[in-house]
Each structure stands twice: as structure tokens, then as C-alpha cells.
């Protein structure tokens, strides 16, 4: 699977640039791990999210803030410089999307597909494992599965892989049935 779809848009292009910088320095795995740390900071720190998303903060304030976080977590020079560049270019607000694109490029280049599964209720660990095994067998590739819940689906699953989607949700089946009944009236 090509990673072309992962670098459409500026967030994807920044992710690809970071990936190539890390690749040139032979630290792709390290940068990938560091981005997971940053993702965790974004998930847990409202102050950090405010810093990167709020346009009221100037370039220097944002740069100083993200570089302080980088220093605190002992991030590589490559990632520190990249974060500084994002701050100077006023692109820190896109950091979550850049991280996601980087993860997708990393997975793609390592023969792994990212699959998003949405269900009406939370899947058990056993259900998730069985689904991963089934998808890996069908697709012939290692799977990284992201799960979401949407109670409005009523039942069933949707499985998305890039631009492809398989929809077996009850909500979608009811919608198709309604459309076919309107066509026959």
C-alpha cells in the first residue's frame, strides 16, 4: 500500500518531511516513539493543547512552550528542530494530524495497515483479536486497529482502510432498505 494518501495536505507533507529527516539520520523508530509521547501529552494536557491550537500565542511563545516540552521529555534534536519549525511557520495547531500522518507513513512503510473499526458497542478484547486475525488473513498484511463506538449504528460494524470502507451497520442497512422501498413506490 502506498503512503501517498498520508501526505496529501500540508499536515501530511510535514509528516513526510519529518519521516525523511528521521530516515536520513537512522532514527525513524526513535522519532516514532517520541511522537507517541507527544500524542500522549496532547491527550492529557489541556494547557499544551491550548498552546498549540490558540492563535493568541505568538510564534516565540509557542516555540518556547513546545521546546520546553521537548526538553522535558528529552526528545531528539531532529524532533526539537521540527517542532521549532512548526512554531515558526504557525503550524503547531496541526501537530495531532501530523503525528497521525507520520504513524500512517511509518506503518505503511513497515508493511502494516491501519484499520478503523466502528461498532455500536465496545468490542471485547477477544472480539478485537479475532477481527484483527480475520482482517490480517483477508488482507495479507499486519493490521493496526483503531476502534471507535457509535451507538447510532444500532449494530454491526464499519471497517475503514484509507479511502475504502466496508459498512455492515444496521443503520446503513435500514437506510438502504428505505431507499429501495421509495424506489418501488
Secondary structure, 3 states (H helix, E strand, C coil): CCCHHHHCHHHHHHHHHHHHHHHHCCCHHHHHHHHHHHHHHHHHCHHHHHHHHCCCCCHHHHHHHHHHHHHHCCCCHHHHHHHHHHHHCCCHHHHHHHHHHHHHHHHHHCCEEEEEEEECCCCCHHHHHHHHHHHHHHHCCEEEEEEEECHHHCCCEEEEECCEEEECCHHHHHHHHHHHHHHHC
